[in-house]
Amino acid sequence: MAVVLAPSTQRRSAFNTLTVREVRRLTDDAVEVTLDVPAELQEKYDYLPGQYVALRATLDVDGAPREVRRSYSICADPRPGELRVAVKRDLGGVFSTWANESLATGATLDVMSPLGQFTPRTTPGEQAVSLVAVAAGSGITPVISIARSMLAGSPKARFDLIYANRAAMDVMFLEELADLKDRYPARFALHHVLSREQRISPLLSGRIDAEKLEKLLGTVLAAERVDEWFLCGPFELVQLCRDALAERGVPAEKIRFELFTTGEPTRPEGSIGRPVAPAESGENYTISFNLDGLQGSVQSPTHARESILNAALRVRPDVPFACAGGVCGTCRAKVVEGTVEMTENYALEPDEVAKGFVLTCQAHPTSDTVTVDYDA
């Protein structure tokens, strides 16, 4: 059976209200949320394995209602009529705590159409391919979707997974991973690395550091024969893996990576942007943008170092964003006039940057006038 990789990795994002079909406990600190997708919205929610959706809800924050958005990877292989995401509780996380403690069947959530480029470049088929993923904690959510799809779609695909957690009780999708191993015993290899539990093999015990990673690459994996790599977890682990693979001469185009963040983004606040007032002196940047075919413009004081996203939200609350940390790519737009600089970029590919695309949550004007196009 071939898997059809049809949906685009880039599409115009939009929210729709979906109903929660089920909330299933994965670990003490994580739940899987299944959302119903009605037939009339099915085309908008077709997705590729590895993509994510942004969820939006109005929650009580410090005694006042506030719109909160968070991005979560889709954790199931593509299937019509539903979306499944996994939400792991972050320390102090407003949305993740609410989802783990209060979200229930029958509730509704605003859900953005799927986005993201942490998707396989290798097309499932008859050819033999070797795929490897290194994931930590909730980084398993897009990886399990990719593994299921690639193994089912190609009878000659092999998938190796190194999955790091603190302890066995923290392992998300433990039964599902065991099922994959039983279903594809010759093609799926699972290596659990536990930092706070002693395993039989010292190589699979303790944190993954540079020395341990080198041993894993040299013994457990044959790095030179891998067709595609998937790295998902905290910045330190992902960067460690990228550096180690680069030292081994693995081409960058073979490496797909995605970061997850803990903690709460502080900007923009809600969906309206943090308060900023144009300078009366006239020392302002003029920021213009195109969204849904409509033009918008706003003045931003030069001293405020305001992001383009924050400025745009002050006049158009429907400007797309999710993480506001340079990780998810939801706020992607193309610079068509002027110049900007990006503080961080963990979502755009080099060729996108070369074409003028930026993450507006991280982009700050460096010319008097800047125009970006969200529809590009």
ABEGO torsion letter per residue (X at the ends): XBBBBABBABBBBBBBBBBBABBBBABAABBBBBBBBBAAAAAAABBBBGBBBBBBBBBBBGGBBBBBBBBBBBABBBBBGBBBBBBBBBBGBAAAAAAAAABBBGBBBBBBBBBEABBBABBBBABBBBBBBBBBEAAAAAAAAAAAAAAAABAABBBBBBBBBABAAABBGAAAAAAAAAABAAABBBBBBBAABBBABAAABEBBBAAAAAAAAAAABBAAABABBBBBEBAAAAAAAAAAAAAAGBBAAABBBBBBBBEBBAOBBEAAEBBBBBBAAGBBBBBBBBBGGBBBBBBBBAAAGBBAAAAAAAABAABBBAAGAGAAGAABBBBABEBBBBABBAABBAAAAAAGBBBAAABBBABABBBBBAAX
